Amino acid sequence: MDCFVTPFLAMTMKTISIAHSPDSDDAFMFYAMRYGKIALPEELEFSYASAEIEELNQAALKHEAADICALSFHAYAYVADQYQILRSGASMAGKNYGPRLVAKSVILSEAKGSLTPRNDRLRIAIPGKLTSAYLVLQIYYKQLGIEFTPIFCKFDEVFDLLERGEVDASLLIHESQLKYQELGYSLLVDLGAWWHQMSGGLSMPLGCNAIRRDLPQKNKLAKLMHDSIKWGLANLDETLDYARKFAANELDDAKAREYISMYVNAQTLRLSDDDTKSIELMYELAANFKLLANKNINIKPV
């Protein structure tokens, strides 16, 4: 009997692949699922992988992404026919924080508080072509009528490029947002704060966890995502200790906790109607500036 049952179960088990970024807030969301802190469906197994967000964005474009995958909202615009946003698991900026554009103090001083072109276009280090931070930075400068030259790089290269003088400014995502001051750089614009003011109080969209539209277990998996985040927030110390191992950011305990509170919160637990309005606004403005071909993107979450 045992020889029959074991292979039968193996054939009927469905493995759901999950991919998230090495950012600590992304890892935080899946801890309870990954380690059985919440009840998991007996008929499902899960596999986990981690890769930088731009790698996940590009994999989705190539139809090579996981069943549940972390994506920038920018990238989601191109794969909305394949994926649906999970209502639980998104990251939104706050009213006074978000992706930050920084430069050396000497450049900031010469520009009298804002970085503007000199003889040619600004050179800005951009950690990912399909990141939402890059899309919103383009919107920001389009509204100012300023052009810039993006220098695409990995997220952990932004400070090195500044130090070597290869760029005039760097766009910060992930935990680097909390490190620029101690490294001696000056803030040019906080895109999260700018978006909040420009939009009349909406939060800037950053990223989401998205699920394949053709998965029959979407609703069940959406609830698991919600329950995993809820458990993590209720057991913060344990979950944070796990999540910090993913990002080699050298943040101290206070800053690590601060970062998690910035990007894993009530909005992460459940996107609000205002949050979906903000996502729609991002796509609308991007389309108006011809940064996206289509503003009517299906963002109805599950």
Buried (B, 14 or more C-beta within 10 A) or exposed (E): EEEEEEEEEEEEEEEBBBBBBBBBBBBBBBBBBBEEBBEBBEEBEBEBEBBBBBBBBBBBEEEEBBBBBBBBBBBBBBBBEBBBBBBBBBBBBBBEBBBBBBBBEEBBEEBEEEBEBEEEEBBBBBBBBBBBBBBBBBBBBBEEEBEBEBBBBEBBBBBBBBBEEBBBBBBBBBBBBBBBEEEEBBBBBBBBBBBBEBBEEBBBBBBBBBBBBEBEBBEEBBBBBBBBBBBBBEEBEBBBEBBBEBBEBEBEEEBBBBBBBBBBBEBBBBBBEBBBBBBBBBBBBBBEBEBBEEBEBEBEBB
